[in-house]
Amino acid sequence: MSRTVRPATVDDVWVVHGIARESWHAAYDDILGPQRVDTVVDEWYALGDLESSIAAATDREDAAFLVAEGSTDDGEDGTGTGADCHGFAHAVPWPEDTSVAFLARLYVHPAVWSEGVGTALLEALETALERTADRLRLAVLAANDVGIAFYESRGFDRVGTRPSDLGEGLEEHVYERRFDAD
C-alpha cells in the first residue's frame, strides 16, 4: 500500500466524519453500545466542529490535524469511504503544559487496521510538533484493548487512570510518549 500523510483541509470533513463513525463502531460498540457510539460521534465529530478544528490547527505551529491517504497495488482503497483517506489524527497543546501535545483524535478505518496507517500518522504528528512539544499524551478507554495494544506497541507508557465522561463506571488510561523515545 502506498501512503501519504498531509494536513487536513475543510474538504476532508465528510470523510473524517465517516472514518470516525466506522472506527468508533468497530472499537466501542461492545463497550458503549451502538446507539451511544452514534450519539458521541454526532456530538464530537459534527461537521462544523471538524471544520473549526482543521482551520485552527492550520493556523498554529503547536497543533496539527492530519489525514492519511493511500491505495493498494490494485488501485482500490478498500475502505468503502468513497475516497482514498484511511485515517486522521488531531493534536493540540495540553492546556496545563504546552510542552506536551495532546492527541485528541487518532482513528483509522477498520478495513485498513494493522496496515501501518496509525503509525504513519503518529510519526507525521511527531515531525509536525517536535519544535513546540517534547512528548505526546493521550487518553484511551480502559476497555479498548485494540487501542491500548496499539499505543503500547508504539512506545507509549501509562501515566495515569481517570474516570471517563463517556459513561458511568468507565475509566480511561492516560498514556504518554517522549518524541525522542525511539
Residue pairs with C-beta under 8 A, 6 or more apart in sequence:
1 70
1 71
1 72
1 73
1 112
1 115
1 116
2 70
2 71
3 68
3 69
3 70
3 86
3 116
3 117
3 120
4 68
4 69
4 70
5 66
5 67
5 68
5 69
5 120
5 121
5 123
5 124
6 66
6 67
6 69
7 57
7 58
7 64
7 65
7 66
7 67
8 16
8 54
8 57
8 65
8 66
8 67
8 88
9 54
9 58
10 51
10 54
10 55
12 54
12 67
12 85
12 88
13 47
13 50
13 51
13 54
14 47
15 67
15 81
15 82
15 83
15 85
16 45
16 50
16 67
16 85
16 88
17 41
17 45
17 47
17 50
18 81
19 79
19 81
19 85
19 86
19 87
19 88
19 107
19 108
19 109
20 41
20 44
20 45
20 88
20 105
20 107
21 37
21 38
21 41
21 45
22 79
22 81
22 109
22 110
23 107
23 108
23 109
23 110
24 37
24 40
24 41
24 107
25 34
25 37
26 110
26 113
27 144
27 146
27 147
28 36
28 37
28 40
28 141
28 144
29 37
31 141
31 143
31 144
31 170
32 40
32 166
32 167
36 166
36 167
40 166
53 65
53 90
54 65
56 63
57 63
57 64
57 65
57 90
57 92
58 65
61 131
61 132
62 92
62 93
62 98
62 101
62 129
62 132
62 133
63 90
63 91
63 92
63 93
63 101
63 129
64 89
64 90
64 91
64 124
64 125
64 128
64 129
65 88
65 89
65 90
66 88
66 89
66 90
66 121
66 124
66 125
66 128
67 85
67 87
67 88
68 85
68 86
68 87
68 88
68 89
68 108
68 117
68 120
68 121
68 124
69 84
69 85
69 86
70 77
70 84
70 86
70 112
70 117
71 77
71 84
72 78
77 83
77 84
77 86
78 111
78 112
79 85
79 86
79 109
79 111
79 112
80 111
81 109
86 108
86 109
86 112
86 115
86 117
87 106
87 107
87 108
87 109
87 112
87 117
87 118
87 121
88 105
88 106
88 107
88 121
89 103
89 105
89 106
89 121
89 122
89 124
89 125
90 103
90 104
90 105
90 106
91 101
91 102
91 103
91 104
91 125
91 129
91 136
92 101
92 102
92 104
93 100
93 101
93 102
93 132
93 133
94 100
94 101
94 102
94 137
98 132
98 133
99 132
99 133
99 134
99 135
100 133
100 134
100 135
100 136
100 137
100 176
101 125
101 129
101 132
101 133
101 135
101 136
101 137
102 136
102 137
102 138
103 125
103 136
103 137
103 138
106 118
106 121
106 122
106 138
108 117
108 118
108 121
109 117
113 146
118 150
118 154
119 154
122 136
122 154
125 136
126 136
126 179
129 136
129 179
130 179
133 179
134 178
134 179
134 180
135 176
135 177
135 178
135 179
136 156
136 176
136 177
136 179
137 159
137 174
137 175
137 176
138 151
138 156
138 174
138 175
138 176
139 162
139 164
139 172
139 173
139 174
139 175
140 147
140 148
140 151
140 172
140 173
140 175
141 147
141 164
141 166
141 170
141 171
141 172
141 173
142 148
142 161
142 164
142 170
142 171
142 172
142 173
143 170
148 173
151 175
151 177
152 158
152 175
154 177
155 177
155 181
155 182
156 175
156 176
156 177
157 175
157 176
157 177
158 173
158 174
158 175
159 174
159 175
159 176
160 173
160 174
161 171
161 172
161 173
161 174
162 171
162 172
162 174
163 170
163 171
163 172
164 170
164 171
164 172
166 172
